[in-house]
Structure formats: structure tokens, C-alpha cells
Amino acid sequence: MQYNLRRYAGHSSAWTEYYRNGQVRKLELSNAPDTGIQYYRETIFFDQNGKEMRRFKQSNEDRVTTQTMF
């Protein structure tokens, strides 16, 4: 997996947690360009052999919004 990181104009980051055997247990990806309302978060869980078990995604497109019509 390729993921670009940045620390200017918002943020983009990747965080990992590991099992004792060195295998990645959890990968958290986050992206918020220009620190505005656009954002993307993804969390991926792996078993001890590296097989993907679960994936959760969340972004500004998932928000529940209301619109007032005049």
C-alpha cells in the first residue's frame, strides 16, 4: 500500500500498531486537506498472519446533512 504524508495545508498521516511477531495489527490512515470540511479516515485491522480482517472508512461524504429550502 502506498500512502503520501504531509504536514502542511492540512494533514495526511498513517499510524500503525504491531503484534509481538512484528506483523501489522492495525493501520489508521487520515487525510484532511487544508484543514477544511473535507476529510477521510480509514482503519484496517489484520490478523497475526497479515490477512485483512476488517476495514472501516469515514469521510465528509458520509455526513448526514440537512438543507433548508426557502
Backbone as CSV, one residue per row, in Angstrom:
resi,resn,N_x,N_y,N_z,CA_x,CA_y,CA_z,C_x,C_y,C_z
1,MET,0.845,-1.166,0.000,0.000,0.000,0.000,0.890,1.229,0.000
2,GLN,0.553,2.198,-0.797,1.291,3.445,-0.850,0.406,4.543,-0.285
3,TYR,0.992,5.397,0.556,0.228,6.473,1.167,1.145,7.670,1.329
4,ASN,0.775,8.801,0.784,1.578,10.012,0.872,1.256,10.761,2.154
5,LEU,2.291,11.275,2.808,2.129,12.007,4.061,2.479,13.472,3.846
6,ARG,1.847,14.357,4.626,2.201,15.774,4.577,1.880,16.417,5.921
7,ARG,2.539,17.549,6.179,2.320,18.297,7.414,1.992,19.756,7.128
8,TYR,1.692,20.090,5.910,1.312,21.454,5.540,-0.020,21.398,4.797
9,ALA,-0.721,22.489,4.764,-2.016,22.569,4.076,-2.924,21.443,4.550
10,GLY,-3.133,21.372,5.847,-3.924,20.296,6.424,-3.004,19.202,6.930
11,HIS,-3.470,17.976,6.887,-2.581,16.884,7.302,-2.925,15.621,6.528
12,SER,-1.983,14.742,6.513,-2.143,13.406,5.962,-1.224,12.521,6.783
13,SER,-1.767,11.489,7.401,-0.941,10.682,8.301,-1.313,9.211,8.237
14,ALA,-0.390,8.397,8.709,-0.594,6.952,8.807,-0.022,6.502,10.153
15,TRP,-0.784,5.715,10.902,-0.365,5.193,12.202,-0.484,3.676,12.170
16,THR,0.469,3.008,12.768,0.435,1.547,12.781,0.597,1.018,14.195
17,GLU,-0.051,-0.107,14.451,0.153,-0.888,15.678,0.571,-2.276,15.235
18,TYR,1.424,-2.932,16.040,2.012,-4.203,15.637,1.725,-5.310,16.647
19,TYR,1.691,-6.538,16.152,1.696,-7.717,17.018,3.133,-7.944,17.506
20,ARG,3.297,-8.786,18.498,4.639,-9.094,19.003,5.531,-9.731,17.934
21,ASN,4.922,-10.421,16.969,5.714,-11.060,15.921,6.145,-10.085,14.824
22,GLY,5.789,-8.805,14.962,6.192,-7.779,14.006,5.174,-7.505,12.915
23,GLN,4.140,-8.319,12.842,3.097,-8.120,11.838,2.232,-6.916,12.215
24,VAL,1.823,-6.144,11.213,0.936,-5.002,11.456,-0.406,-5.512,11.964
25,ARG,-0.879,-4.954,13.072,-2.170,-5.308,13.652,-3.252,-4.342,13.200
26,LYS,-2.919,-3.031,13.203,-3.899,-2.009,12.845,-3.191,-0.892,12.089
27,LEU,-3.839,-0.429,11.025,-3.339,0.678,10.232,-4.424,1.740,10.192
28,GLU,-4.075,2.962,10.614,-5.020,4.075,10.604,-4.515,5.133,9.636
29,LEU,-5.332,5.490,8.665,-4.997,6.500,7.674,-5.922,7.693,7.859
30,SER,-5.374,8.882,7.749,-6.167,10.088,7.938,-5.695,11.144,6.950
31,ASN,-6.659,11.868,6.382,-6.339,12.898,5.416,-7.347,14.028,5.558
32,ALA,-6.854,15.245,5.750,-7.726,16.422,5.843,-7.034,17.580,5.126
33,PRO,-7.251,17.720,3.820,-6.597,18.798,3.092,-7.095,20.162,3.541
34,ASP,-6.183,21.075,3.687,-6.488,22.461,4.050,-7.265,22.590,5.358
35,THR,-7.244,21.582,6.165,-7.958,21.534,7.448,-9.398,22.012,7.317
36,GLY,-9.987,21.766,6.177,-11.360,22.187,5.916,-12.343,21.084,6.250
37,ILE,-13.497,21.148,5.607,-14.532,20.173,5.908,-14.290,18.841,5.208
38,GLN,-13.393,18.810,4.228,-13.093,17.544,3.581,-12.181,16.728,4.488
39,TYR,-12.525,15.477,4.682,-11.655,14.602,5.460,-11.904,13.164,5.049
40,TYR,-10.941,12.326,5.332,-11.036,10.900,5.037,-10.286,10.156,6.127
41,ARG,-10.928,9.162,6.695,-10.292,8.312,7.709,-10.555,6.865,7.347
42,GLU,-9.554,6.041,7.528,-9.711,4.619,7.269,-8.905,3.849,8.314
43,THR,-9.508,2.805,8.857,-8.839,1.927,9.813,-8.943,0.504,9.283
44,ILE,-7.796,-0.170,9.225,-7.749,-1.536,8.706,-7.147,-2.423,9.794
45,PHE,-7.816,-3.534,10.095,-7.335,-4.500,11.086,-6.850,-5.762,10.376
46,PHE,-5.739,-6.311,10.854,-5.153,-7.508,10.280,-5.026,-8.595,11.353
47,ASP,-5.029,-9.868,10.922,-4.747,-10.944,11.872,-3.223,-11.105,11.988
48,GLN,-2.771,-12.055,12.799,-1.335,-12.214,13.051,-0.569,-12.741,11.842
49,ASN,-1.273,-13.184,10.816,-0.617,-13.648,9.595,-0.639,-12.610,8.482
50,GLY,-1.198,-11.448,8.744,-1.227,-10.372,7.758,-2.476,-10.320,6.906
51,LYS,-3.443,-11.190,7.171,-4.685,-11.180,6.402,-5.597,-10.064,6.916
52,GLU,-6.149,-9.299,5.983,-7.066,-8.216,6.370,-8.344,-8.817,6.942
53,MET,-8.727,-8.330,8.110,-9.914,-8.842,8.790,-11.101,-7.881,8.693
54,ARG,-10.872,-6.592,8.926,-11.944,-5.592,8.891,-11.399,-4.286,8.344
55,ARG,-12.310,-3.502,7.784,-11.933,-2.186,7.260,-13.086,-1.228,7.524
56,PHE,-12.765,-0.072,8.094,-13.758,0.970,8.355,-13.316,2.243,7.645
57,LYS,-14.234,2.877,6.922,-13.942,4.128,6.230,-14.938,5.191,6.675
58,GLN,-14.460,6.417,6.730,-15.322,7.537,7.071,-14.800,8.765,6.337
59,SER,-15.717,9.547,5.765,-15.313,10.769,5.081,-16.422,11.804,5.195
60,ASN,-16.109,13.009,4.735,-17.118,14.068,4.788,-18.326,13.701,3.924
61,GLU,-18.170,12.834,2.948,-19.294,12.413,2.117,-20.275,11.534,2.885
62,ASP,-19.848,10.978,4.025,-20.707,10.129,4.840,-21.568,10.937,5.812
63,ARG,-21.297,12.225,5.935,-22.014,13.057,6.902,-23.495,13.135,6.584
64,VAL,-24.284,13.188,7.605,-25.713,13.445,7.446,-25.877,14.954,7.533
65,THR,-26.457,15.531,6.512,-26.629,16.991,6.500,-28.102,17.322,6.262
66,THR,-28.437,18.502,6.648,-29.791,18.993,6.383,-29.677,20.220,5.494
67,GLN,-30.676,20.439,4.698,-30.677,21.582,3.816,-32.004,22.311,3.986
68,THR,-31.925,23.597,4.219,-33.124,24.405,4.356,-33.456,25.040,3.021
69,MET,-34.676,24.852,2.603,-35.106,25.430,1.328,-36.007,26.629,1.618
70,PHE,-35.709,27.756,1.022,-36.525,28.959,1.200,-37.283,29.267,-0.038
